Amino acid sequence: CTGLQGFLVFHSFGGGPGSGFTSLLLERLRVGYGKKSKLEFAVYPSPQISAAIVEPYNSVLTTHATLEHSDCAFMVDNEAFYDICRRNLDIESPSYTNLYWLIG
C-alpha cells in the first residue's frame, strides 16, 4: 500500500483479546508505523453486565497502553448503552446483542 494514512482499531477494554491483544497490536503499530495515525474506538466495561471479574484490572492495563500508543481514542461506556436500552428502548435486561445492536 503506497497511500496508507493510518489505522482504525475497534476493541473493548474489559478483557479477552479486546484488551490484551489490542495493547500489543498498538505497541507494534507505534514501532512499525510511528508517523501514521492510530485511532481507537473502544467500549469501556460496565459493572451491570460484567462477564468477568478481571474486567477492572484489564481496563487499567489497557488504558495505560492507550495513553502510550494511540493518537486519539473514542470511548463509549457500556453503562450508558445499558441505560439507553432500559430507559429509551424499554428492554428490561439488555443482553450483549442489544448493546452491540445499539453501537452498530
C-alpha positions as CSV (number, residue, x, y, z in Angstrom):
1,C,0.0,0.0,0.0
2,T,1.5,3.3,-1.0
3,G,-1.0,5.7,0.5
4,L,-1.5,4.4,4.0
5,Q,-3.0,7.2,6.1
6,G,-3.4,5.4,9.5
7,F,-5.2,2.7,11.4
8,L,-8.6,2.4,13.0
9,V,-8.8,0.0,15.9
10,F,-12.1,-1.2,17.3
11,H,-12.0,-3.1,20.6
12,S,-13.2,-3.5,24.2
13,F,-11.3,-2.5,27.4
14,G,-12.9,-5.3,29.5
15,G,-11.0,-8.4,28.6
16,G,-10.2,-11.2,26.3
17,P,-8.4,-10.3,23.0
18,G,-10.0,-6.9,23.1
19,S,-7.7,-5.6,25.8
20,G,-4.5,-7.7,25.8
21,F,-4.0,-8.3,22.1
22,T,-5.0,-4.8,21.2
23,S,-2.5,-3.4,23.6
24,L,0.2,-5.4,21.9
25,L,-1.1,-4.5,18.4
26,L,-1.0,-0.8,19.2
27,E,2.5,-1.1,20.5
28,R,3.7,-2.8,17.4
29,L,1.9,-0.3,15.2
30,R,3.7,2.5,17.0
31,V,7.1,0.9,16.5
32,G,6.5,-0.1,12.8
33,Y,4.4,2.9,11.7
34,G,5.3,5.7,14.1
35,K,4.2,8.6,12.0
36,K,0.8,7.1,10.9
37,S,-2.3,7.9,12.8
38,K,-3.7,5.3,15.2
39,L,-7.4,6.0,16.2
40,E,-9.2,3.8,18.7
41,F,-12.9,3.1,19.1
42,A,-13.2,1.4,22.5
43,V,-16.0,0.1,24.6
44,Y,-15.5,0.6,28.4
45,P,-16.9,-2.2,30.6
46,S,-20.0,-1.9,32.8
47,P,-20.5,-3.5,36.2
48,Q,-24.2,-4.0,35.3
49,I,-23.4,-6.8,32.9
50,S,-19.9,-7.8,33.8
51,A,-18.8,-11.1,32.2
52,A,-15.5,-11.4,34.0
53,I,-14.2,-10.5,37.4
54,V,-10.9,-9.2,35.9
55,E,-12.5,-6.5,33.8
56,P,-11.4,-3.6,36.0
57,Y,-7.8,-4.9,36.0
58,N,-7.8,-5.4,32.2
59,S,-9.3,-1.9,31.8
60,V,-6.5,-0.3,33.9
61,L,-3.8,-2.0,31.9
62,T,-5.4,-1.2,28.5
63,T,-5.9,2.4,29.5
64,H,-2.1,2.7,30.0
65,A,-1.5,1.2,26.6
66,T,-4.0,3.6,25.0
67,L,-2.3,6.6,26.6
68,E,1.1,5.4,25.4
69,H,0.4,4.2,21.8
70,S,-2.8,5.7,20.5
71,D,-3.1,9.2,18.9
72,C,-6.8,9.5,19.6
73,A,-9.4,7.3,21.4
74,F,-13.1,7.5,21.1
75,M,-14.6,5.7,24.1
76,V,-18.1,4.6,24.7
77,D,-19.4,3.4,28.0
78,N,-21.3,0.1,28.3
79,E,-23.2,1.6,31.3
80,A,-24.6,4.4,29.1
81,F,-25.7,1.9,26.5
82,Y,-27.2,-0.3,29.2
83,D,-29.2,2.7,30.4
84,I,-30.3,3.7,26.9
85,C,-31.6,0.2,26.3
86,R,-33.6,0.2,29.6
87,R,-35.0,3.7,29.5
88,N,-35.4,4.5,25.8
89,L,-35.9,1.1,24.2
90,D,-37.9,-0.5,27.1
91,I,-35.6,-3.5,27.4
92,E,-35.7,-4.7,31.0
93,S,-32.5,-6.7,31.0
94,P,-30.3,-5.8,27.9
95,S,-28.0,-8.5,26.6
96,Y,-24.8,-8.1,24.7
97,T,-26.7,-8.5,21.5
98,N,-28.9,-5.5,22.4
99,L,-25.8,-3.4,23.3
100,Y,-23.9,-4.3,20.1
101,W,-27.0,-3.6,18.0
102,L,-27.2,-0.1,19.6
103,I,-23.5,0.5,19.0
104,G,-23.7,-0.6,15.3
